[in-house]
Amino acid sequence: MRSPLLLLVAFFLLLTGCSSFWPAPGETPLPPPKQAQLRQLELHQFELQLLAIRGAKHCLPGQYIKLQNLYLQARKEALSGFDHDAEMTLLKYQTQNAVIQQQMDWLEYNTLCLQPNYSEVELKERFLLYMEVDNQFALNKSTLLPKYRESLRYAAEILKRQSHWHLQLTGYTDSQGHIQVNYMLGLERANAVKDSLIENGVDPNQISVFSVGENQAVADNTLTQQLNNRKVEARVLVEHHAQSIHRVFNIKDWHAIRDGL
């Protein structure tokens, strides 16, 4: 059973944590270039949250603070209208992020600095929340609706760091239309989700797709019920045997090889 606290935290992040950049209702909409930059900042904010969950604040405090400061600087520049400066700072952020991700991978698989089961349950809970948002597809369509596509970007950030996870995607439809057509539509929807995750860096070998079409549709006599049946469900299988066995080093070994990562 999912922890109510984890569900509440993740739902709060979905509602508020990634929306603080945007104009309030009635304010002037942002131009497309500005929107793209702020969406990039939202994704980097999420990356910082994942690094904190993995234990970066504890194992790499200096590197984490440097990355966090670059993010905050880029955010301040973007919100102040210095788009070019923000772009340059984001490039520095991305370079630093690549370094810290590589160092965290080494620490995770070669030492016990990180907890061996570092909040994997929480990561799985968050991942499934992002995969199960409402309003995924329109009537007779396999095109991802905008909010669903955005949510999949965050799901991909988790999945591509969990190489021992395998994701099963099952496409569903409402009960309107022909049963065979709906089966193919369900498969198209599952493949659309798979393609979106792959575009965001997930290994295609981690994903398999299925369809049940309308076979498991709940009673959908209303438009709302029909919309709820137009979905892709996600199931995570964890391949424990594929995980690397931790090799335990003294912490001094980390200082000896850190510069080579």
Secondary structure in CASP SS format (residue, H / E / C, confidence):
PFRMAT SS
TARGET T0000
AUTHOR 0000-0000-0000
METHOD secondary structure of the structure
MODEL  1
M C 1.00
R C 1.00
S C 1.00
P H 1.00
L H 1.00
L H 1.00
L H 1.00
L H 1.00
V H 1.00
A H 1.00
F H 1.00
F H 1.00
L H 1.00
L H 1.00
L H 1.00
T H 1.00
G H 1.00
C C 1.00
S C 1.00
S C 1.00
F C 1.00
W C 1.00
P C 1.00
A C 1.00
P C 1.00
G C 1.00
E C 1.00
T C 1.00
P C 1.00
L C 1.00
P C 1.00
P H 1.00
P H 1.00
K H 1.00
Q H 1.00
A H 1.00
Q H 1.00
L H 1.00
R H 1.00
Q H 1.00
L H 1.00
E H 1.00
L H 1.00
H H 1.00
Q H 1.00
F H 1.00
E H 1.00
L H 1.00
Q H 1.00
L H 1.00
L H 1.00
A H 1.00
I H 1.00
R H 1.00
G C 1.00
A H 1.00
K H 1.00
H H 1.00
C H 1.00
L C 1.00
P H 1.00
G H 1.00
Q H 1.00
Y H 1.00
I H 1.00
K H 1.00
L H 1.00
Q H 1.00
N H 1.00
L H 1.00
Y H 1.00
L H 1.00
Q H 1.00
A H 1.00
R H 1.00
K H 1.00
E H 1.00
A H 1.00
L H 1.00
S C 1.00
G C 1.00
F C 1.00
D H 1.00
H H 1.00
D H 1.00
A H 1.00
E H 1.00
M H 1.00
T H 1.00
L H 1.00
L H 1.00
K H 1.00
Y H 1.00
Q H 1.00
T H 1.00
Q H 1.00
N H 1.00
A H 1.00
V H 1.00
I H 1.00
Q H 1.00
Q H 1.00
Q H 1.00
M H 1.00
D H 1.00
W H 1.00
L H 1.00
E H 1.00
Y H 1.00
N H 1.00
T C 1.00
L C 1.00
C C 1.00
L C 1.00
Q C 1.00
P C 1.00
N C 1.00
Y C 1.00
S C 1.00
E H 1.00
V H 1.00
E H 1.00
L H 1.00
K H 1.00
E H 1.00
R H 1.00
F H 1.00
L H 1.00
L H 1.00
Y H 1.00
M H 1.00
E C 1.00
V C 1.00
D C 1.00
N C 1.00
Q C 1.00
F C 1.00
A C 1.00
L C 1.00
N C 1.00
K C 1.00
S C 1.00
T C 1.00
L C 1.00
L C 1.00
P H 1.00
K H 1.00
Y H 1.00
R H 1.00
E H 1.00
S H 1.00
L H 1.00
R H 1.00
Y H 1.00
A H 1.00
A H 1.00
E H 1.00
I H 1.00
L H 1.00
K C 1.00
R C 1.00
Q C 1.00
S C 1.00
H C 1.00
W E 1.00
H E 1.00
L E 1.00
Q E 1.00
L E 1.00
T E 1.00
G E 1.00
Y E 1.00
T C 1.00
D C 1.00
S C 1.00
Q C 1.00
G C 1.00
H C 1.00
I H 1.00
Q H 1.00
V H 1.00
N H 1.00
Y H 1.00
M H 1.00
L H 1.00
G H 1.00
L H 1.00
E H 1.00
R H 1.00
A H 1.00
N H 1.00
A H 1.00
V H 1.00
K H 1.00
D H 1.00
S H 1.00
L H 1.00
I H 1.00
E H 1.00
N C 1.00
G C 1.00
V C 1.00
D C 1.00
P H 1.00
N H 1.00
Q H 1.00
I E 1.00
S E 1.00
V E 1.00
F E 1.00
S E 1.00
V E 1.00
G E 1.00
E C 1.00
N C 1.00
Q C 1.00
A C 1.00
V C 1.00
A C 1.00
D C 1.00
N C 1.00
T C 1.00
L H 1.00
T H 1.00
Q H 1.00
Q H 1.00
L H 1.00
N H 1.00
N H 1.00
R C 1.00
K C 1.00
V E 1.00
E E 1.00
A E 1.00
R E 1.00
V E 1.00
L E 1.00
V E 1.00
E C 1.00
H H 1.00
H H 1.00
A H 1.00
Q C 1.00
S C 1.00
I C 1.00
H C 1.00
R C 1.00
V C 1.00
F C 1.00
N C 1.00
I H 1.00
K H 1.00
D H 1.00
W H 1.00
H H 1.00
A H 1.00
I H 1.00
R H 1.00
D H 1.00
G H 1.00
L C 1.00
END
